[in-house]
Amino acid sequence: MRPLIDFLHGKWFFRICYSVAAGLLLLAIGKFTQREWIRSEGETELAAAIAETEKADPNWRWDDLNAKRTRPPEGRNGADLLPIIKKQTPKDWGKKLLSEEWEAERNVPANARYSKEVIAEVRRECIAAKDAIATARRFKDYPFGFHSVELAPNPISTLIPYVQDARSIPMLLRWDVVLAVEDGDSPQTADTLLAMLNGSRSIGSDPLEIPQIVRRITRGLATRSLEWAMAQGELPEDRLALLQTAWASDAEEPLLLYAALGERASSDVLIFNLQSGAIEHRDFVGKDDEESTLGRLGWWGYRVRLSADRAQILRQGNQWVEFARKPIEEQVRARSTLRVPEIDEKHKVAAILIAMSDSGLTTLARAQWRSVAEMRCAAVGIACERFRLKHGRWPEALAKLAPDYLPAVPLDPFDGKPLKMKSLADGVVIYSIGADGDDNGGVLRRDSNIYGRDEGFRLWNVKDRRVPPPPRPKPSPDDEP
């Protein structure tokens, strides 16, 4: 025991303590110096990335971006109709029409009539929602929409409830189209179809992914109703001209660009708020993941990397914006460049955000290509119908439509060549070769899960329109009481 006491009071003990203290101090100084070097390097990188972005897009920041968005004329904002329609629509409206048990009743061939049972149910539902339908019809005169999007401090948690409201418009007006056809009111049929398309346009140029994905979905539903209505009878030529102009115009709306601009700006807001402390890192990674993803103790050390993270995210956003500004045909040819960049494992926040953004924008890009192909085909299909109304036959080739019905035949996004037409025994089909790049002869993709079919728009000969409804499916033994 005595030797230990002597050692603790000896000079060697104090030398060891001084050495340890000096070592710890040097380590702290080294870590602090390294941290400041990382911060300085990151801030330099960020300044360069911001300069690059401002040179190409002076109004790239969130507030400036939204201030520059085009607003509809006073009193003509389609977005203003959405809360009114939501309030007027009965709860659980159309539940039976959209139920699984009625799937076979609902999904009849486009040129076939619905059964009497379906029409009776449609009438009941449309009477119940007559006020909502009357308001939704007003979309015919509201071709534009604008929503003021307020970002949450953590932009990922921004609420956009109006998107779900916009999704209800095609459901309401689809059945209004059915009744207009059933009642022989072709002008109202055309007007409601235009209202359906404009309902999707009410989303406008919202600079976020989800609204643009919903806009793509809802305009696709409007296109399906257009095809169905034209397979049931004849629409007035003047209304067809209006529909053709609307579909051709909306086909060229840069949905991907709207989303890419917003993703770049909102991601920068998120990282800035992490830097400033406006949001905690647990608000980004989640309470359950904060230990494994960044770690509470490691966050202080990681924060100096956020400037470099912002720079990487901003540059990746710039690549997406540049890509989204290309013509659709060039985007498709350049799709092999849509790859998530390799991010240094030390930059976890950048890796998470870039992966999320790339996944959503890649999905939207591919969906937009298909949507553009379909809508261009629809516009050409309307032109073919107008040609048939005047000449009593289909055009021998799409080139015959120019210049009286089309300025030129639109291009197929997937091969850059003019869209194709194929004559059928009961009509014609206008088509694009689709995402697989193979010409399947106009065999159309009608299920989003089917890959390897063409995109397009189907037209029937007049004698093959509005045929009797198919036989009702017989109930299986399990369904019988």
C-alpha positions as CSV (number, residue, x, y, z in Angstrom):
1,M,0.0,0.0,0.0
2,R,2.9,2.4,0.9
3,P,4.5,2.1,-2.5
4,L,1.2,3.1,-4.2
5,I,0.9,6.2,-1.9
6,D,4.5,7.2,-2.6
7,F,3.8,6.9,-6.4
8,L,0.7,9.0,-6.3
9,H,2.7,11.7,-4.5
10,G,5.7,11.3,-6.8
11,K,6.7,13.4,-9.7
12,W,6.1,10.6,-12.2
13,F,2.4,10.5,-11.4
14,F,2.1,14.2,-12.1
15,R,4.1,13.9,-15.3
16,I,1.7,11.1,-16.5
17,C,-1.3,13.3,-15.6
18,Y,0.1,16.3,-17.4
19,S,0.9,14.1,-20.5
20,V,-2.6,12.7,-20.6
21,A,-4.1,16.1,-20.2
22,A,-1.9,17.5,-22.9
23,G,-2.7,14.6,-25.2
24,L,-6.4,15.2,-24.6
25,L,-6.0,18.9,-25.3
26,L,-4.1,18.2,-28.5
27,L,-6.8,15.7,-29.5
28,A,-9.5,18.3,-28.9
29,I,-7.6,20.9,-30.8
30,G,-7.1,18.5,-33.6
31,K,-10.8,17.6,-33.7
32,F,-11.9,21.2,-33.6
33,T,-9.4,22.1,-36.4
34,Q,-10.6,19.2,-38.5
35,R,-14.3,20.2,-37.8
36,E,-13.6,23.8,-38.8
37,W,-11.8,22.6,-42.0
38,I,-14.8,20.4,-42.9
39,R,-17.1,23.4,-42.3
40,S,-15.0,25.7,-44.4
41,E,-14.6,23.3,-47.2
42,G,-18.4,22.7,-47.2
43,E,-19.2,26.3,-47.2
44,T,-16.9,26.9,-50.1
45,E,-18.5,24.0,-52.0
46,L,-22.0,25.3,-51.2
47,A,-21.2,28.8,-52.3
48,A,-20.0,27.4,-55.7
49,A,-23.2,25.3,-56.0
50,I,-25.4,28.3,-55.3
51,A,-23.6,30.4,-57.8
52,E,-24.0,27.7,-60.5
53,T,-27.7,27.4,-59.7
54,E,-28.4,31.2,-59.7
55,K,-26.7,31.5,-63.0
56,A,-29.1,29.1,-64.6
57,D,-32.1,29.9,-62.4
58,P,-32.1,33.2,-60.5
59,N,-35.5,32.3,-58.9
60,W,-34.7,28.8,-57.8
61,R,-35.3,29.3,-54.1
62,W,-38.7,28.3,-52.7
63,D,-40.3,31.7,-52.1
64,D,-39.0,33.1,-55.4
65,L,-40.1,30.0,-57.3
66,N,-43.6,30.3,-56.0
67,A,-43.8,34.0,-56.6
68,K,-43.0,33.5,-60.3
69,R,-45.7,30.8,-60.8
70,T,-48.4,31.8,-63.2
71,R,-51.8,32.5,-61.5
72,P,-55.2,32.1,-63.2
73,P,-57.3,35.2,-64.0
74,E,-59.3,36.5,-61.1
75,G,-62.3,34.4,-60.5
76,R,-61.1,31.5,-62.7
77,N,-58.9,29.5,-60.3
78,G,-60.1,25.9,-60.5
79,A,-58.6,25.2,-57.1
80,D,-61.3,27.4,-55.6
81,L,-64.0,24.8,-56.6
82,L,-62.4,21.9,-54.8
83,P,-63.4,22.7,-51.2
84,I,-67.0,23.5,-52.4
85,I,-67.3,20.1,-54.2
86,K,-65.8,18.3,-51.2
87,K,-68.5,19.9,-48.9
88,Q,-71.3,19.1,-51.3
89,T,-70.3,15.4,-52.0
90,P,-72.2,13.0,-49.7
91,K,-70.1,10.8,-47.5
92,D,-69.2,7.4,-49.0
93,W,-70.6,8.6,-52.3
94,G,-70.4,6.0,-55.1
95,K,-69.3,3.2,-52.8
96,K,-71.2,0.5,-54.6
97,L,-70.2,1.7,-58.1
98,L,-66.5,1.5,-57.1
99,S,-66.7,-1.7,-55.0
100,E,-64.9,-4.9,-55.9
101,E,-68.1,-6.8,-56.2
102,W,-69.1,-4.5,-59.1
103,E,-65.7,-4.6,-60.9
104,A,-67.1,-6.8,-63.7
105,E,-70.1,-4.6,-64.1
106,R,-67.9,-1.5,-64.2
107,N,-65.1,-2.6,-66.5
108,V,-67.1,-3.4,-69.7
109,P,-65.5,-2.8,-73.1
110,A,-65.5,0.9,-74.1
111,N,-67.9,0.4,-77.0
112,A,-70.4,-1.5,-74.8
113,R,-73.4,-0.1,-72.9
114,Y,-73.6,-0.5,-69.2
115,S,-76.3,-2.8,-67.8
116,K,-79.6,-1.5,-66.6
117,E,-78.6,-2.2,-63.1
118,V,-75.5,-0.1,-63.3
119,I,-77.4,2.8,-64.9
120,A,-80.0,2.7,-62.2
121,E,-77.3,2.8,-59.5
122,V,-75.6,5.7,-61.4
123,R,-78.8,7.7,-61.4
124,R,-79.3,7.2,-57.7
125,E,-75.8,8.3,-56.9
126,C,-75.9,11.3,-59.2
127,I,-79.1,12.5,-57.8
128,A,-77.6,12.3,-54.3
129,A,-74.6,14.3,-55.5
130,K,-76.4,16.6,-57.9
131,D,-75.0,19.8,-56.2
132,A,-71.4,18.5,-56.2
133,I,-71.8,17.5,-59.9
134,A,-73.2,20.8,-60.8
135,T,-70.2,22.6,-59.3
136,A,-67.8,20.1,-60.8
137,R,-69.3,20.8,-64.3
138,R,-68.1,24.4,-63.8
139,F,-64.5,23.2,-64.4
140,K,-65.3,23.5,-68.1
141,D,-64.6,27.2,-67.8
142,Y,-61.7,26.8,-65.3
143,P,-58.8,25.5,-67.3
144,F,-56.1,26.6,-64.8
145,G,-55.5,26.1,-61.1
146,F,-53.2,27.5,-58.5
147,H,-52.6,26.4,-54.9
148,S,-50.4,28.4,-52.5
149,V,-48.2,25.7,-51.0
150,E,-47.0,26.5,-47.5
151,L,-43.9,24.4,-46.6
152,A,-43.7,22.9,-43.1
153,P,-40.4,23.5,-41.3
154,N,-39.6,19.9,-42.3
155,P,-40.9,20.0,-45.9
156,I,-41.3,16.2,-46.0
157,S,-44.3,16.6,-43.6
158,T,-46.0,19.4,-45.6
159,L,-49.7,18.7,-45.8
160,I,-51.4,18.9,-49.2
161,P,-55.1,17.8,-48.5
162,Y,-56.4,19.4,-51.7
163,V,-54.7,16.7,-53.7
164,Q,-57.2,14.1,-52.5
165,D,-60.0,16.5,-53.3
166,A,-58.7,16.8,-56.9
167,R,-58.8,13.0,-57.1
168,S,-62.5,12.9,-56.5
169,I,-63.4,15.0,-59.6
170,P,-62.9,12.2,-62.2
171,M,-65.0,9.9,-60.0
172,L,-67.9,12.3,-59.9
173,L,-67.8,13.4,-63.5
174,R,-67.2,9.9,-65.0
175,W,-70.7,8.9,-64.1
176,D,-72.1,12.2,-65.1
177,V,-70.6,11.5,-68.6
178,V,-72.3,8.0,-68.5
179,L,-75.7,9.6,-67.8
180,A,-75.3,12.3,-70.5
181,V,-74.6,9.6,-73.0
182,E,-77.5,7.5,-71.8
183,D,-79.8,10.5,-72.1
184,G,-78.5,11.3,-75.6
185,D,-77.1,14.7,-74.6
186,S,-73.9,14.8,-76.6
187,P,-73.1,18.5,-76.0
188,Q,-73.2,17.9,-72.2
189,T,-71.1,14.8,-72.7
190,A,-68.4,16.8,-74.3
191,D,-68.6,19.6,-71.8
192,T,-68.3,17.2,-68.9
193,L,-65.3,15.6,-70.5
194,L,-63.6,19.0,-70.7
195,A,-64.5,19.6,-67.1
196,M,-62.9,16.3,-66.1
197,L,-59.6,17.3,-67.8
198,N,-59.7,20.7,-66.2
199,G,-60.3,19.1,-62.8
200,S,-56.8,17.6,-63.1
201,R,-55.5,21.0,-64.3
202,S,-56.7,22.5,-61.0
203,I,-53.5,21.2,-59.4
204,G,-51.6,23.6,-61.7
205,S,-47.9,23.9,-61.4
206,D,-47.6,22.9,-57.8
207,P,-43.9,22.4,-57.2
208,L,-44.1,19.0,-55.4
209,E,-44.0,15.4,-56.6
210,I,-47.2,14.1,-55.2
211,P,-49.5,16.7,-56.7
212,Q,-48.0,16.2,-60.2
213,I,-48.3,12.4,-59.8
214,V,-52.0,12.9,-59.0
215,R,-52.4,15.3,-61.9
216,R,-51.0,12.6,-64.2
217,I,-53.4,10.0,-62.8
218,T,-56.5,12.2,-63.0
219,R,-55.9,13.3,-66.5
220,G,-55.4,9.7,-67.4
221,L,-58.9,8.9,-66.0
222,A,-60.3,11.8,-68.1
223,T,-58.7,10.3,-71.2
224,R,-60.3,6.9,-70.5
225,S,-63.7,8.5,-70.2
226,L,-63.1,10.4,-73.4
227,E,-62.3,7.1,-75.2
228,W,-65.4,5.5,-73.7
229,A,-67.7,8.4,-74.7
230,M,-66.4,8.4,-78.3
231,A,-67.1,4.7,-78.4
232,Q,-70.7,5.2,-77.5
233,G,-71.8,7.7,-80.1
234,E,-70.9,10.9,-81.9
235,L,-70.0,14.2,-80.3
236,P,-70.6,17.6,-82.0
237,E,-67.7,18.7,-84.3
238,D,-67.3,22.1,-82.6
239,R,-67.0,20.4,-79.2
240,L,-64.5,17.9,-80.6
241,A,-62.3,20.7,-81.8
242,L,-62.3,22.2,-78.2
243,L,-61.5,18.8,-76.7
244,Q,-58.7,18.2,-79.2
245,T,-57.1,21.6,-78.3
246,A,-57.4,20.9,-74.6
247,W,-55.9,17.4,-74.8
248,A,-53.1,18.5,-77.1
249,S,-52.2,21.4,-74.9
250,D,-52.3,19.5,-71.6
251,A,-50.1,16.7,-73.1
252,E,-47.2,19.2,-73.2
253,E,-47.5,20.4,-69.6
254,P,-44.1,19.9,-68.0
255,L,-45.2,18.0,-64.9
256,L,-41.8,16.6,-64.2
257,L,-40.2,20.1,-64.4
258,Y,-42.7,21.5,-61.9
259,A,-41.9,18.7,-59.5
260,A,-38.1,18.9,-60.1
261,L,-38.0,22.6,-59.4
262,G,-40.0,22.1,-56.2
263,E,-37.9,19.2,-55.0
264,R,-34.7,21.2,-55.4
265,A,-36.0,24.2,-53.6
266,S,-37.8,22.3,-50.7
267,S,-34.7,20.0,-50.1
268,D,-32.6,23.1,-49.7
269,V,-35.1,24.5,-47.2
270,L,-34.9,21.3,-45.2
271,I,-31.1,21.3,-45.0
272,F,-31.0,25.0,-44.1
273,N,-33.5,24.4,-41.3
274,L,-31.4,21.5,-40.0
275,Q,-28.4,23.8,-40.0
276,S,-30.2,26.7,-38.3
277,G,-31.8,24.5,-35.7
278,A,-35.3,25.3,-36.9
279,I,-35.9,21.5,-36.9
280,E,-34.1,18.8,-34.9
281,H,-32.4,16.0,-36.7
282,R,-34.9,13.6,-35.1
283,D,-37.6,15.4,-37.0
284,F,-35.8,14.3,-40.2
285,V,-34.6,10.8,-39.4
286,G,-37.4,9.9,-36.9
287,K,-37.1,9.1,-33.2
288,D,-36.7,5.4,-33.8
289,D,-33.9,5.9,-36.2
290,E,-31.9,8.8,-34.7
291,E,-29.5,6.5,-32.8
292,S,-28.8,4.2,-35.7
293,T,-28.8,6.8,-38.5
294,L,-26.9,9.7,-37.1
295,G,-26.7,9.2,-33.4
296,R,-27.4,11.9,-30.8
297,L,-23.8,12.4,-29.8
298,G,-22.6,12.4,-33.4
299,W,-25.0,15.0,-34.6
300,W,-22.9,17.9,-33.2
301,G,-20.0,16.6,-35.2
302,Y,-22.1,15.9,-38.3
303,R,-23.7,19.4,-38.5
304,V,-20.5,20.8,-40.0
305,R,-21.1,18.6,-43.0
306,L,-24.5,20.0,-43.8
307,S,-23.2,22.7,-46.1
308,A,-21.5,20.1,-48.3
309,D,-24.8,18.1,-48.1
310,R,-26.7,21.1,-49.4
311,A,-24.2,21.5,-52.2
312,Q,-24.5,17.9,-53.3
313,I,-28.3,17.9,-53.1
314,L,-28.5,21.2,-55.0
315,R,-26.3,20.0,-57.8
316,Q,-28.3,16.8,-58.1
317,G,-31.4,18.9,-58.2
318,N,-29.8,21.0,-60.9
319,Q,-29.3,17.9,-63.0
320,W,-32.9,16.9,-62.6
321,V,-34.1,20.4,-63.6
322,E,-31.9,20.4,-66.6
323,F,-33.1,16.9,-67.6
324,A,-36.8,17.9,-67.1
325,R,-36.4,20.9,-69.4
326,K,-35.4,18.6,-72.3
327,P,-38.1,17.8,-74.9
328,I,-39.9,14.5,-73.9
329,E,-38.3,12.6,-76.7
330,E,-34.8,13.6,-75.5
331,Q,-35.7,12.7,-71.9
332,V,-36.6,9.1,-73.0
333,R,-33.3,8.8,-74.9
334,A,-31.4,10.1,-71.9
335,R,-33.2,7.9,-69.4
336,S,-30.1,5.8,-68.8
337,T,-28.6,8.8,-67.0
338,L,-31.3,8.7,-64.3
339,R,-29.1,7.1,-61.7
340,V,-28.6,7.8,-58.0
341,P,-25.1,9.3,-57.6
342,E,-22.7,7.7,-55.3
343,I,-22.5,9.7,-52.1
344,D,-19.7,9.5,-49.5
345,E,-20.9,7.5,-46.6
346,K,-20.0,10.4,-44.4
347,H,-22.8,12.5,-45.9
348,K,-25.8,10.5,-44.7
349,V,-28.3,13.3,-44.9
350,A,-27.4,14.0,-48.6
351,A,-27.6,10.3,-49.3
352,I,-31.1,9.9,-47.8
353,L,-32.6,13.0,-49.5
354,I,-31.1,12.3,-52.9
355,A,-32.3,8.7,-52.8
356,M,-35.8,9.8,-51.9
357,S,-35.9,12.6,-54.5
358,D,-34.5,10.4,-57.3
359,S,-36.9,7.6,-56.6
360,G,-40.0,9.9,-56.8
361,L,-38.8,11.9,-59.8
362,T,-37.8,8.8,-61.7
363,T,-41.3,7.3,-61.1
364,L,-42.9,10.5,-62.2
365,A,-40.7,10.8,-65.3
366,R,-41.6,7.4,-66.6
367,A,-45.3,8.0,-65.8
368,Q,-45.2,11.3,-67.6
369,W,-43.7,9.7,-70.8
370,R,-46.5,7.2,-70.9
371,S,-49.1,9.9,-70.2
372,V,-47.8,12.3,-72.9
373,A,-47.9,9.4,-75.4
374,E,-51.5,8.6,-74.4
375,M,-52.7,12.2,-74.5
376,R,-51.0,12.9,-77.9
377,C,-52.7,9.8,-79.2
378,A,-56.0,11.0,-77.8
379,A,-55.7,14.4,-79.5
380,V,-54.9,12.7,-82.8
381,G,-57.8,10.3,-82.2
382,I,-60.1,13.3,-81.9
383,A,-58.7,14.7,-85.2
384,C,-59.4,11.3,-86.9
385,E,-63.0,11.5,-85.6
386,R,-63.4,15.0,-87.0
387,F,-62.0,13.8,-90.3
388,R,-64.5,10.9,-90.3
389,L,-67.4,13.2,-89.6
390,K,-66.6,15.3,-92.7
391,H,-65.5,12.5,-95.1
392,G,-67.5,9.5,-93.9
393,R,-64.3,7.4,-93.5
394,W,-61.1,7.2,-91.5
395,P,-58.0,8.8,-92.9
396,E,-55.7,6.5,-94.9
397,A,-52.8,7.8,-92.9
398,L,-52.2,10.2,-90.1
399,A,-50.4,12.6,-92.5
400,K,-53.7,13.2,-94.2
401,L,-54.8,15.1,-91.0
402,A,-52.4,17.9,-91.6
403,P,-52.9,20.8,-91.9
404,D,-56.7,20.9,-91.7
405,Y,-57.0,18.9,-88.4
406,L,-53.5,18.9,-87.1
407,P,-50.5,21.2,-87.6
408,A,-48.4,18.0,-87.8
409,V,-48.5,14.5,-86.5
410,P,-47.2,14.5,-82.9
411,L,-44.1,12.5,-82.1
412,D,-44.0,9.3,-80.2
413,P,-42.0,10.0,-77.0
414,F,-40.5,6.5,-77.1
415,D,-38.9,6.6,-80.5
416,G,-39.1,10.2,-81.7
417,K,-41.0,9.2,-84.8
418,P,-44.6,10.3,-85.7
419,L,-47.4,8.4,-83.9
420,K,-48.8,5.4,-85.7
421,M,-52.3,4.3,-86.8
422,K,-53.5,0.8,-87.4
423,S,-56.8,-0.1,-89.1
424,L,-59.0,-2.7,-87.4
425,A,-62.1,-4.6,-88.4
426,D,-64.2,-2.4,-86.1
427,G,-62.2,0.8,-86.2
428,V,-58.7,2.2,-85.8
429,V,-56.1,2.6,-83.1
430,I,-53.7,5.5,-82.7
431,Y,-50.6,4.4,-80.8
432,S,-47.1,4.8,-79.5
433,I,-44.7,1.9,-79.2
434,G,-44.6,2.3,-75.4
435,A,-41.9,2.0,-72.8
436,D,-40.5,-1.3,-74.0
437,G,-39.5,0.2,-77.3
438,D,-41.2,-2.6,-79.3
439,D,-44.0,-2.1,-81.8
440,N,-46.8,-4.4,-80.7
441,G,-49.1,-3.4,-83.5
442,G,-51.4,-1.2,-81.4
443,V,-52.1,-3.8,-78.7
444,L,-52.7,-1.3,-75.9
445,R,-51.7,-1.3,-72.3
446,R,-54.8,-0.9,-70.2
447,D,-53.4,-2.2,-66.9
448,S,-50.7,-0.2,-65.2
449,N,-49.1,-3.5,-64.1
450,I,-48.7,-4.8,-67.7
451,Y,-45.3,-3.9,-69.3
452,G,-44.6,-4.6,-72.9
453,R,-47.7,-3.1,-74.6
454,D,-48.3,0.0,-76.6
455,E,-49.8,3.3,-75.4
456,G,-52.7,4.7,-77.4
457,F,-56.3,5.6,-78.1
458,R,-59.0,3.4,-79.6
459,L,-61.7,4.5,-82.0
460,W,-64.7,2.4,-83.2
461,N,-66.7,2.4,-86.4
462,V,-70.1,3.9,-85.9
463,K,-71.9,0.6,-86.4
464,D,-69.7,-1.0,-83.7
465,R,-70.4,1.7,-81.1
466,R,-72.8,1.4,-78.2
467,V,-73.3,-2.4,-78.5
468,P,-75.4,-4.2,-76.0
469,P,-73.9,-4.8,-72.6
470,P,-72.0,-8.1,-72.2
471,P,-73.7,-10.9,-70.3
472,R,-73.6,-10.4,-66.5
473,P,-71.2,-12.8,-64.9
474,K,-72.8,-15.8,-63.2
475,P,-72.3,-15.9,-59.5
476,S,-70.0,-18.7,-58.3
477,P,-71.5,-21.4,-56.0
478,D,-69.7,-19.7,-53.1
479,D,-71.7,-16.5,-53.7
480,E,-75.1,-18.2,-53.8
481,P,-77.2,-18.0,-50.6
